[in-house]
Amino acid sequence: MTGEEIPVAELMRLFEAARWAPSSFNAQPWRALYARRETEPWPMFVGLLADANKSWAERAAVLVVFISRTHFEHNGKPSVTHSYDTGSAWLSFAFQGFQLGYVVHGMQGFDYERARVELKIPAEFQVEAMAAVGKPADKDVLPEKLQKGESPNDRRKAGESICEGSFRF
């Protein structure tokens, strides 16, 4: 990523796309905490990253932590699909970013407990994932070790991930 700023109005288009994601009972359990480069919270968000992710994600324009409410607000009962629903919001966020020409990269490589403490996330929320958003850069800006991985990777064939009826993998 180039490190160039993303206009706030464009960033909000990504969050607006996430807002329209489907969820059980339309509960919208997701929340997103973010930091833009050159803002006060930026060093805290970068500090949460695992070293391997820090080496490239610190060049992002925005870092986002996605969290989800584990119980429904309307009745206090457990929401079995809170993570699934938040994943739907994340995907909508990512697709909108890709459509606008940004790199949107999800990560699990960060300190979840430190995120909870430092970002003051209440106990009724689960920390789900982190994402880096930015303008694409030449792969030459990456550390040499990471440059090799910057090409399309193989995916499992669909038939290896699905089956009709009972589990048969």
MODELLER restraints for C-alpha pairs under 7 A, 6 or more apart:
rsr = mdl.restraints
at = mdl.atoms
rsr.add(forms.Gaussian(group=physical.xy_distance, feature=features.Distance(at['CA:1:A'], at['CA:59:A']), mean=5.54, stdev=0.5))
rsr.add(forms.Gaussian(group=physical.xy_distance, feature=features.Distance(at['CA:1:A'], at['CA:60:A']), mean=5.56, stdev=0.5))
rsr.add(forms.Gaussian(group=physical.xy_distance, feature=features.Distance(at['CA:1:A'], at['CA:134:A']), mean=5.49, stdev=0.5))
rsr.add(forms.Gaussian(group=physical.xy_distance, feature=features.Distance(at['CA:1:A'], at['CA:135:A']), mean=5.34, stdev=0.5))
rsr.add(forms.Gaussian(group=physical.xy_distance, feature=features.Distance(at['CA:1:A'], at['CA:136:A']), mean=4.62, stdev=0.5))
rsr.add(forms.Gaussian(group=physical.xy_distance, feature=features.Distance(at['CA:1:A'], at['CA:137:A']), mean=4.59, stdev=0.5))
rsr.add(forms.Gaussian(group=physical.xy_distance, feature=features.Distance(at['CA:2:A'], at['CA:59:A']), mean=6.17, stdev=0.5))
rsr.add(forms.Gaussian(group=physical.xy_distance, feature=features.Distance(at['CA:2:A'], at['CA:60:A']), mean=6.95, stdev=0.5))
rsr.add(forms.Gaussian(group=physical.xy_distance, feature=features.Distance(at['CA:2:A'], at['CA:134:A']), mean=6.89, stdev=0.5))
rsr.add(forms.Gaussian(group=physical.xy_distance, feature=features.Distance(at['CA:2:A'], at['CA:135:A']), mean=5.66, stdev=0.5))
rsr.add(forms.Gaussian(group=physical.xy_distance, feature=features.Distance(at['CA:2:A'], at['CA:136:A']), mean=6.09, stdev=0.5))
rsr.add(forms.Gaussian(group=physical.xy_distance, feature=features.Distance(at['CA:2:A'], at['CA:137:A']), mean=4.96, stdev=0.5))
rsr.add(forms.Gaussian(group=physical.xy_distance, feature=features.Distance(at['CA:3:A'], at['CA:59:A']), mean=4.58, stdev=0.5))
rsr.add(forms.Gaussian(group=physical.xy_distance, feature=features.Distance(at['CA:3:A'], at['CA:60:A']), mean=5.10, stdev=0.5))
rsr.add(forms.Gaussian(group=physical.xy_distance, feature=features.Distance(at['CA:3:A'], at['CA:61:A']), mean=5.25, stdev=0.5))
rsr.add(forms.Gaussian(group=physical.xy_distance, feature=features.Distance(at['CA:3:A'], at['CA:134:A']), mean=6.64, stdev=0.5))
rsr.add(forms.Gaussian(group=physical.xy_distance, feature=features.Distance(at['CA:4:A'], at['CA:61:A']), mean=5.99, stdev=0.5))
rsr.add(forms.Gaussian(group=physical.xy_distance, feature=features.Distance(at['CA:4:A'], at['CA:135:A']), mean=6.61, stdev=0.5))
rsr.add(forms.Gaussian(group=physical.xy_distance, feature=features.Distance(at['CA:5:A'], at['CA:61:A']), mean=5.27, stdev=0.5))
rsr.add(forms.Gaussian(group=physical.xy_distance, feature=features.Distance(at['CA:6:A'], at['CA:61:A']), mean=6.22, stdev=0.5))
rsr.add(forms.Gaussian(group=physical.xy_distance, feature=features.Distance(at['CA:14:A'], at['CA:93:A']), mean=4.76, stdev=0.5))
rsr.add(forms.Gaussian(group=physical.xy_distance, feature=features.Distance(at['CA:14:A'], at['CA:96:A']), mean=5.40, stdev=0.5))
rsr.add(forms.Gaussian(group=physical.xy_distance, feature=features.Distance(at['CA:14:A'], at['CA:97:A']), mean=5.87, stdev=0.5))
rsr.add(forms.Gaussian(group=physical.xy_distance, feature=features.Distance(at['CA:15:A'], at['CA:93:A']), mean=5.93, stdev=0.5))
rsr.add(forms.Gaussian(group=physical.xy_distance, feature=features.Distance(at['CA:17:A'], at['CA:92:A']), mean=5.51, stdev=0.5))
rsr.add(forms.Gaussian(group=physical.xy_distance, feature=features.Distance(at['CA:17:A'], at['CA:93:A']), mean=5.58, stdev=0.5))
rsr.add(forms.Gaussian(group=physical.xy_distance, feature=features.Distance(at['CA:17:A'], at['CA:96:A']), mean=6.41, stdev=0.5))
rsr.add(forms.Gaussian(group=physical.xy_distance, feature=features.Distance(at['CA:18:A'], at['CA:89:A']), mean=4.30, stdev=0.5))
rsr.add(forms.Gaussian(group=physical.xy_distance, feature=features.Distance(at['CA:18:A'], at['CA:90:A']), mean=6.29, stdev=0.5))
rsr.add(forms.Gaussian(group=physical.xy_distance, feature=features.Distance(at['CA:18:A'], at['CA:92:A']), mean=4.94, stdev=0.5))
rsr.add(forms.Gaussian(group=physical.xy_distance, feature=features.Distance(at['CA:18:A'], at['CA:93:A']), mean=4.79, stdev=0.5))
rsr.add(forms.Gaussian(group=physical.xy_distance, feature=features.Distance(at['CA:19:A'], at['CA:89:A']), mean=6.69, stdev=0.5))
rsr.add(forms.Gaussian(group=physical.xy_distance, feature=features.Distance(at['CA:21:A'], at['CA:88:A']), mean=5.80, stdev=0.5))
rsr.add(forms.Gaussian(group=physical.xy_distance, feature=features.Distance(at['CA:21:A'], at['CA:89:A']), mean=4.96, stdev=0.5))
rsr.add(forms.Gaussian(group=physical.xy_distance, feature=features.Distance(at['CA:21:A'], at['CA:92:A']), mean=6.47, stdev=0.5))
rsr.add(forms.Gaussian(group=physical.xy_distance, feature=features.Distance(at['CA:22:A'], at['CA:85:A']), mean=6.76, stdev=0.5))
rsr.add(forms.Gaussian(group=physical.xy_distance, feature=features.Distance(at['CA:22:A'], at['CA:88:A']), mean=6.89, stdev=0.5))
rsr.add(forms.Gaussian(group=physical.xy_distance, feature=features.Distance(at['CA:23:A'], at['CA:85:A']), mean=4.99, stdev=0.5))
rsr.add(forms.Gaussian(group=physical.xy_distance, feature=features.Distance(at['CA:24:A'], at['CA:81:A']), mean=6.96, stdev=0.5))
rsr.add(forms.Gaussian(group=physical.xy_distance, feature=features.Distance(at['CA:27:A'], at['CA:72:A']), mean=6.74, stdev=0.5))
rsr.add(forms.Gaussian(group=physical.xy_distance, feature=features.Distance(at['CA:29:A'], at['CA:68:A']), mean=5.05, stdev=0.5))
rsr.add(forms.Gaussian(group=physical.xy_distance, feature=features.Distance(at['CA:29:A'], at['CA:69:A']), mean=4.83, stdev=0.5))
rsr.add(forms.Gaussian(group=physical.xy_distance, feature=features.Distance(at['CA:29:A'], at['CA:82:A']), mean=5.91, stdev=0.5))
rsr.add(forms.Gaussian(group=physical.xy_distance, feature=features.Distance(at['CA:29:A'], at['CA:86:A']), mean=6.57, stdev=0.5))
rsr.add(forms.Gaussian(group=physical.xy_distance, feature=features.Distance(at['CA:30:A'], at['CA:66:A']), mean=6.84, stdev=0.5))
rsr.add(forms.Gaussian(group=physical.xy_distance, feature=features.Distance(at['CA:30:A'], at['CA:67:A']), mean=5.68, stdev=0.5))
rsr.add(forms.Gaussian(group=physical.xy_distance, feature=features.Distance(at['CA:30:A'], at['CA:68:A']), mean=4.39, stdev=0.5))
rsr.add(forms.Gaussian(group=physical.xy_distance, feature=features.Distance(at['CA:30:A'], at['CA:69:A']), mean=6.50, stdev=0.5))
rsr.add(forms.Gaussian(group=physical.xy_distance, feature=features.Distance(at['CA:30:A'], at['CA:86:A']), mean=4.99, stdev=0.5))
rsr.add(forms.Gaussian(group=physical.xy_distance, feature=features.Distance(at['CA:31:A'], at['CA:66:A']), mean=5.93, stdev=0.5))
rsr.add(forms.Gaussian(group=physical.xy_distance, feature=features.Distance(at['CA:31:A'], at['CA:67:A']), mean=5.29, stdev=0.5))
rsr.add(forms.Gaussian(group=physical.xy_distance, feature=features.Distance(at['CA:31:A'], at['CA:68:A']), mean=6.04, stdev=0.5))
rsr.add(forms.Gaussian(group=physical.xy_distance, feature=features.Distance(at['CA:32:A'], at['CA:64:A']), mean=6.38, stdev=0.5))
rsr.add(forms.Gaussian(group=physical.xy_distance, feature=features.Distance(at['CA:32:A'], at['CA:65:A']), mean=5.62, stdev=0.5))
rsr.add(forms.Gaussian(group=physical.xy_distance, feature=features.Distance(at['CA:32:A'], at['CA:66:A']), mean=4.63, stdev=0.5))
rsr.add(forms.Gaussian(group=physical.xy_distance, feature=features.Distance(at['CA:32:A'], at['CA:67:A']), mean=6.22, stdev=0.5))
rsr.add(forms.Gaussian(group=physical.xy_distance, feature=features.Distance(at['CA:33:A'], at['CA:64:A']), mean=5.62, stdev=0.5))
rsr.add(forms.Gaussian(group=physical.xy_distance, feature=features.Distance(at['CA:33:A'], at['CA:65:A']), mean=5.17, stdev=0.5))
rsr.add(forms.Gaussian(group=physical.xy_distance, feature=features.Distance(at['CA:33:A'], at['CA:66:A']), mean=6.59, stdev=0.5))
rsr.add(forms.Gaussian(group=physical.xy_distance, feature=features.Distance(at['CA:34:A'], at['CA:62:A']), mean=6.84, stdev=0.5))
rsr.add(forms.Gaussian(group=physical.xy_distance, feature=features.Distance(at['CA:34:A'], at['CA:63:A']), mean=5.57, stdev=0.5))
rsr.add(forms.Gaussian(group=physical.xy_distance, feature=features.Distance(at['CA:34:A'], at['CA:64:A']), mean=4.25, stdev=0.5))
rsr.add(forms.Gaussian(group=physical.xy_distance, feature=features.Distance(at['CA:34:A'], at['CA:65:A']), mean=6.22, stdev=0.5))
rsr.add(forms.Gaussian(group=physical.xy_distance, feature=features.Distance(at['CA:35:A'], at['CA:41:A']), mean=5.64, stdev=0.5))
rsr.add(forms.Gaussian(group=physical.xy_distance, feature=features.Distance(at['CA:35:A'], at['CA:42:A']), mean=5.15, stdev=0.5))
rsr.add(forms.Gaussian(group=physical.xy_distance, feature=features.Distance(at['CA:35:A'], at['CA:45:A']), mean=6.76, stdev=0.5))
rsr.add(forms.Gaussian(group=physical.xy_distance, feature=features.Distance(at['CA:35:A'], at['CA:62:A']), mean=5.65, stdev=0.5))
rsr.add(forms.Gaussian(group=physical.xy_distance, feature=features.Distance(at['CA:35:A'], at['CA:63:A']), mean=5.43, stdev=0.5))
rsr.add(forms.Gaussian(group=physical.xy_distance, feature=features.Distance(at['CA:35:A'], at['CA:64:A']), mean=6.60, stdev=0.5))
rsr.add(forms.Gaussian(group=physical.xy_distance, feature=features.Distance(at['CA:36:A'], at['CA:42:A']), mean=6.09, stdev=0.5))
rsr.add(forms.Gaussian(group=physical.xy_distance, feature=features.Distance(at['CA:36:A'], at['CA:61:A']), mean=5.86, stdev=0.5))
rsr.add(forms.Gaussian(group=physical.xy_distance, feature=features.Distance(at['CA:36:A'], at['CA:62:A']), mean=4.49, stdev=0.5))
rsr.add(forms.Gaussian(group=physical.xy_distance, feature=features.Distance(at['CA:36:A'], at['CA:63:A']), mean=6.66, stdev=0.5))
rsr.add(forms.Gaussian(group=physical.xy_distance, feature=features.Distance(at['CA:37:A'], at['CA:61:A']), mean=5.26, stdev=0.5))
rsr.add(forms.Gaussian(group=physical.xy_distance, feature=features.Distance(at['CA:37:A'], at['CA:62:A']), mean=6.04, stdev=0.5))
rsr.add(forms.Gaussian(group=physical.xy_distance, feature=features.Distance(at['CA:45:A'], at['CA:63:A']), mean=6.74, stdev=0.5))
rsr.add(forms.Gaussian(group=physical.xy_distance, feature=features.Distance(at['CA:46:A'], at['CA:54:A']), mean=6.69, stdev=0.5))
rsr.add(forms.Gaussian(group=physical.xy_distance, feature=features.Distance(at['CA:46:A'], at['CA:58:A']), mean=6.23, stdev=0.5))
rsr.add(forms.Gaussian(group=physical.xy_distance, feature=features.Distance(at['CA:48:A'], at['CA:110:A']), mean=5.34, stdev=0.5))
rsr.add(forms.Gaussian(group=physical.xy_distance, feature=features.Distance(at['CA:48:A'], at['CA:111:A']), mean=5.37, stdev=0.5))
rsr.add(forms.Gaussian(group=physical.xy_distance, feature=features.Distance(at['CA:48:A'], at['CA:114:A']), mean=6.83, stdev=0.5))
rsr.add(forms.Gaussian(group=physical.xy_distance, feature=features.Distance(at['CA:48:A'], at['CA:115:A']), mean=6.48, stdev=0.5))
rsr.add(forms.Gaussian(group=physical.xy_distance, feature=features.Distance(at['CA:49:A'], at['CA:109:A']), mean=6.24, stdev=0.5))
rsr.add(forms.Gaussian(group=physical.xy_distance, feature=features.Distance(at['CA:49:A'], at['CA:110:A']), mean=4.17, stdev=0.5))
rsr.add(forms.Gaussian(group=physical.xy_distance, feature=features.Distance(at['CA:49:A'], at['CA:111:A']), mean=6.51, stdev=0.5))
rsr.add(forms.Gaussian(group=physical.xy_distance, feature=features.Distance(at['CA:50:A'], at['CA:109:A']), mean=5.22, stdev=0.5))
rsr.add(forms.Gaussian(group=physical.xy_distance, feature=features.Distance(at['CA:50:A'], at['CA:110:A']), mean=4.79, stdev=0.5))
rsr.add(forms.Gaussian(group=physical.xy_distance, feature=features.Distance(at['CA:53:A'], at['CA:109:A']), mean=6.54, stdev=0.5))
rsr.add(forms.Gaussian(group=physical.xy_distance, feature=features.Distance(at['CA:56:A'], at['CA:142:A']), mean=6.26, stdev=0.5))
rsr.add(forms.Gaussian(group=physical.xy_distance, feature=features.Distance(at['CA:57:A'], at['CA:132:A']), mean=6.09, stdev=0.5))
rsr.add(forms.Gaussian(group=physical.xy_distance, feature=features.Distance(at['CA:60:A'], at['CA:132:A']), mean=5.80, stdev=0.5))
rsr.add(forms.Gaussian(group=physical.xy_distance, feature=features.Distance(at['CA:60:A'], at['CA:133:A']), mean=5.54, stdev=0.5))
rsr.add(forms.Gaussian(group=physical.xy_distance, feature=features.Distance(at['CA:60:A'], at['CA:134:A']), mean=4.74, stdev=0.5))
rsr.add(forms.Gaussian(group=physical.xy_distance, feature=features.Distance(at['CA:61:A'], at['CA:133:A']), mean=5.87, stdev=0.5))
rsr.add(forms.Gaussian(group=physical.xy_distance, feature=features.Distance(at['CA:61:A'], at['CA:134:A']), mean=4.79, stdev=0.5))
rsr.add(forms.Gaussian(group=physical.xy_distance, feature=features.Distance(at['CA:62:A'], at['CA:132:A']), mean=5.86, stdev=0.5))
rsr.add(forms.Gaussian(group=physical.xy_distance, feature=features.Distance(at['CA:62:A'], at['CA:133:A']), mean=5.14, stdev=0.5))
rsr.add(forms.Gaussian(group=physical.xy_distance, feature=features.Distance(at['CA:62:A'], at['CA:134:A']), mean=6.57, stdev=0.5))
rsr.add(forms.Gaussian(group=physical.xy_distance, feature=features.Distance(at['CA:63:A'], at['CA:131:A']), mean=5.70, stdev=0.5))
rsr.add(forms.Gaussian(group=physical.xy_distance, feature=features.Distance(at['CA:63:A'], at['CA:132:A']), mean=4.66, stdev=0.5))
rsr.add(forms.Gaussian(group=physical.xy_distance, feature=features.Distance(at['CA:63:A'], at['CA:133:A']), mean=6.39, stdev=0.5))
rsr.add(forms.Gaussian(group=physical.xy_distance, feature=features.Distance(at['CA:64:A'], at['CA:130:A']), mean=5.44, stdev=0.5))
rsr.add(forms.Gaussian(group=physical.xy_distance, feature=features.Distance(at['CA:64:A'], at['CA:131:A']), mean=5.07, stdev=0.5))
rsr.add(forms.Gaussian(group=physical.xy_distance, feature=features.Distance(at['CA:64:A'], at['CA:132:A']), mean=6.45, stdev=0.5))
rsr.add(forms.Gaussian(group=physical.xy_distance, feature=features.Distance(at['CA:65:A'], at['CA:129:A']), mean=5.90, stdev=0.5))
rsr.add(forms.Gaussian(group=physical.xy_distance, feature=features.Distance(at['CA:65:A'], at['CA:130:A']), mean=4.35, stdev=0.5))
rsr.add(forms.Gaussian(group=physical.xy_distance, feature=features.Distance(at['CA:65:A'], at['CA:131:A']), mean=6.51, stdev=0.5))
rsr.add(forms.Gaussian(group=physical.xy_distance, feature=features.Distance(at['CA:66:A'], at['CA:127:A']), mean=6.48, stdev=0.5))
rsr.add(forms.Gaussian(group=physical.xy_distance, feature=features.Distance(at['CA:66:A'], at['CA:128:A']), mean=5.55, stdev=0.5))
rsr.add(forms.Gaussian(group=physical.xy_distance, feature=features.Distance(at['CA:66:A'], at['CA:129:A']), mean=5.38, stdev=0.5))
rsr.add(forms.Gaussian(group=physical.xy_distance, feature=features.Distance(at['CA:66:A'], at['CA:130:A']), mean=5.99, stdev=0.5))
rsr.add(forms.Gaussian(group=physical.xy_distance, feature=features.Distance(at['CA:67:A'], at['CA:125:A']), mean=6.20, stdev=0.5))
rsr.add(forms.Gaussian(group=physical.xy_distance, feature=features.Distance(at['CA:67:A'], at['CA:126:A']), mean=5.45, stdev=0.5))
rsr.add(forms.Gaussian(group=physical.xy_distance, feature=features.Distance(at['CA:67:A'], at['CA:127:A']), mean=4.48, stdev=0.5))
rsr.add(forms.Gaussian(group=physical.xy_distance, feature=features.Distance(at['CA:67:A'], at['CA:128:A']), mean=5.08, stdev=0.5))
rsr.add(forms.Gaussian(group=physical.xy_distance, feature=features.Distance(at['CA:68:A'], at['CA:82:A']), mean=6.01, stdev=0.5))
rsr.add(forms.Gaussian(group=physical.xy_distance, feature=features.Distance(at['CA:68:A'], at['CA:83:A']), mean=6.44, stdev=0.5))
rsr.add(forms.Gaussian(group=physical.xy_distance, feature=features.Distance(at['CA:68:A'], at['CA:86:A']), mean=6.24, stdev=0.5))
rsr.add(forms.Gaussian(group=physical.xy_distance, feature=features.Distance(at['CA:68:A'], at['CA:125:A']), mean=5.16, stdev=0.5))
rsr.add(forms.Gaussian(group=physical.xy_distance, feature=features.Distance(at['CA:68:A'], at['CA:126:A']), mean=5.23, stdev=0.5))
rsr.add(forms.Gaussian(group=physical.xy_distance, feature=features.Distance(at['CA:68:A'], at['CA:127:A']), mean=6.68, stdev=0.5))
rsr.add(forms.Gaussian(group=physical.xy_distance, feature=features.Distance(at['CA:68:A'], at['CA:128:A']), mean=6.89, stdev=0.5))
rsr.add(forms.Gaussian(group=physical.xy_distance, feature=features.Distance(at['CA:69:A'], at['CA:82:A']), mean=6.52, stdev=0.5))
rsr.add(forms.Gaussian(group=physical.xy_distance, feature=features.Distance(at['CA:69:A'], at['CA:124:A']), mean=5.80, stdev=0.5))
rsr.add(forms.Gaussian(group=physical.xy_distance, feature=features.Distance(at['CA:69:A'], at['CA:125:A']), mean=4.33, stdev=0.5))
rsr.add(forms.Gaussian(group=physical.xy_distance, feature=features.Distance(at['CA:69:A'], at['CA:126:A']), mean=6.39, stdev=0.5))
rsr.add(forms.Gaussian(group=physical.xy_distance, feature=features.Distance(at['CA:70:A'], at['CA:78:A']), mean=6.07, stdev=0.5))
rsr.add(forms.Gaussian(group=physical.xy_distance, feature=features.Distance(at['CA:70:A'], at['CA:79:A']), mean=5.56, stdev=0.5))
rsr.add(forms.Gaussian(group=physical.xy_distance, feature=features.Distance(at['CA:70:A'], at['CA:82:A']), mean=5.88, stdev=0.5))
rsr.add(forms.Gaussian(group=physical.xy_distance, feature=features.Distance(at['CA:70:A'], at['CA:124:A']), mean=5.91, stdev=0.5))
rsr.add(forms.Gaussian(group=physical.xy_distance, feature=features.Distance(at['CA:70:A'], at['CA:125:A']), mean=5.72, stdev=0.5))
rsr.add(forms.Gaussian(group=physical.xy_distance, feature=features.Distance(at['CA:70:A'], at['CA:126:A']), mean=6.56, stdev=0.5))
rsr.add(forms.Gaussian(group=physical.xy_distance, feature=features.Distance(at['CA:71:A'], at['CA:77:A']), mean=5.32, stdev=0.5))
rsr.add(forms.Gaussian(group=physical.xy_distance, feature=features.Distance(at['CA:71:A'], at['CA:78:A']), mean=4.18, stdev=0.5))
rsr.add(forms.Gaussian(group=physical.xy_distance, feature=features.Distance(at['CA:71:A'], at['CA:79:A']), mean=4.84, stdev=0.5))
rsr.add(forms.Gaussian(group=physical.xy_distance, feature=features.Distance(at['CA:72:A'], at['CA:78:A']), mean=6.24, stdev=0.5))
rsr.add(forms.Gaussian(group=physical.xy_distance, feature=features.Distance(at['CA:72:A'], at['CA:79:A']), mean=5.78, stdev=0.5))
rsr.add(forms.Gaussian(group=physical.xy_distance, feature=features.Distance(at['CA:94:A'], at['CA:104:A']), mean=5.61, stdev=0.5))
rsr.add(forms.Gaussian(group=physical.xy_distance, feature=features.Distance(at['CA:97:A'], at['CA:103:A']), mean=6.97, stdev=0.5))
rsr.add(forms.Gaussian(group=physical.xy_distance, feature=features.Distance(at['CA:97:A'], at['CA:104:A']), mean=6.27, stdev=0.5))
rsr.add(forms.Gaussian(group=physical.xy_distance, feature=features.Distance(at['CA:98:A'], at['CA:104:A']), mean=6.70, stdev=0.5))
rsr.add(forms.Gaussian(group=physical.xy_distance, feature=features.Distance(at['CA:102:A'], at['CA:133:A']), mean=6.64, stdev=0.5))
rsr.add(forms.Gaussian(group=physical.xy_distance, feature=features.Distance(at['CA:102:A'], at['CA:134:A']), mean=5.48, stdev=0.5))
rsr.add(forms.Gaussian(group=physical.xy_distance, feature=features.Distance(at['CA:102:A'], at['CA:135:A']), mean=4.89, stdev=0.5))
rsr.add(forms.Gaussian(group=physical.xy_distance, feature=features.Distance(at['CA:102:A'], at['CA:136:A']), mean=6.22, stdev=0.5))
rsr.add(forms.Gaussian(group=physical.xy_distance, feature=features.Distance(at['CA:103:A'], at['CA:133:A']), mean=5.61, stdev=0.5))
rsr.add(forms.Gaussian(group=physical.xy_distance, feature=features.Distance(at['CA:103:A'], at['CA:134:A']), mean=5.37, stdev=0.5))
rsr.add(forms.Gaussian(group=physical.xy_distance, feature=features.Distance(at['CA:103:A'], at['CA:135:A']), mean=5.93, stdev=0.5))
rsr.add(forms.Gaussian(group=physical.xy_distance, feature=features.Distance(at['CA:103:A'], at['CA:136:A']), mean=5.68, stdev=0.5))
rsr.add(forms.Gaussian(group=physical.xy_distance, feature=features.Distance(at['CA:104:A'], at['CA:131:A']), mean=6.74, stdev=0.5))
rsr.add(forms.Gaussian(group=physical.xy_distance, feature=features.Distance(at['CA:104:A'], at['CA:132:A']), mean=5.81, stdev=0.5))
rsr.add(forms.Gaussian(group=physical.xy_distance, feature=features.Distance(at['CA:104:A'], at['CA:133:A']), mean=4.62, stdev=0.5))
rsr.add(forms.Gaussian(group=physical.xy_distance, feature=features.Distance(at['CA:104:A'], at['CA:134:A']), mean=6.84, stdev=0.5))
rsr.add(forms.Gaussian(group=physical.xy_distance, feature=features.Distance(at['CA:105:A'], at['CA:131:A']), mean=5.37, stdev=0.5))
rsr.add(forms.Gaussian(group=physical.xy_distance, feature=features.Distance(at['CA:105:A'], at['CA:132:A']), mean=5.25, stdev=0.5))
rsr.add(forms.Gaussian(group=physical.xy_distance, feature=features.Distance(at['CA:105:A'], at['CA:133:A']), mean=6.54, stdev=0.5))
rsr.add(forms.Gaussian(group=physical.xy_distance, feature=features.Distance(at['CA:106:A'], at['CA:129:A']), mean=6.96, stdev=0.5))
rsr.add(forms.Gaussian(group=physical.xy_distance, feature=features.Distance(at['CA:106:A'], at['CA:130:A']), mean=5.79, stdev=0.5))
rsr.add(forms.Gaussian(group=physical.xy_distance, feature=features.Distance(at['CA:106:A'], at['CA:131:A']), mean=4.21, stdev=0.5))
rsr.add(forms.Gaussian(group=physical.xy_distance, feature=features.Distance(at['CA:106:A'], at['CA:132:A']), mean=6.55, stdev=0.5))
rsr.add(forms.Gaussian(group=physical.xy_distance, feature=features.Distance(at['CA:107:A'], at['CA:129:A']), mean=5.98, stdev=0.5))
rsr.add(forms.Gaussian(group=physical.xy_distance, feature=features.Distance(at['CA:107:A'], at['CA:130:A']), mean=5.12, stdev=0.5))
rsr.add(forms.Gaussian(group=physical.xy_distance, feature=features.Distance(at['CA:107:A'], at['CA:131:A']), mean=5.68, stdev=0.5))
rsr.add(forms.Gaussian(group=physical.xy_distance, feature=features.Distance(at['CA:108:A'], at['CA:129:A']), mean=5.40, stdev=0.5))
rsr.add(forms.Gaussian(group=physical.xy_distance, feature=features.Distance(at['CA:108:A'], at['CA:130:A']), mean=6.33, stdev=0.5))
rsr.add(forms.Gaussian(group=physical.xy_distance, feature=features.Distance(at['CA:112:A'], at['CA:127:A']), mean=6.39, stdev=0.5))
rsr.add(forms.Gaussian(group=physical.xy_distance, feature=features.Distance(at['CA:116:A'], at['CA:127:A']), mean=6.99, stdev=0.5))
rsr.add(forms.Gaussian(group=physical.xy_distance, feature=features.Distance(at['CA:139:A'], at['CA:147:A']), mean=5.95, stdev=0.5))
rsr.add(forms.Gaussian(group=physical.xy_distance, feature=features.Distance(at['CA:140:A'], at['CA:147:A']), mean=6.90, stdev=0.5))
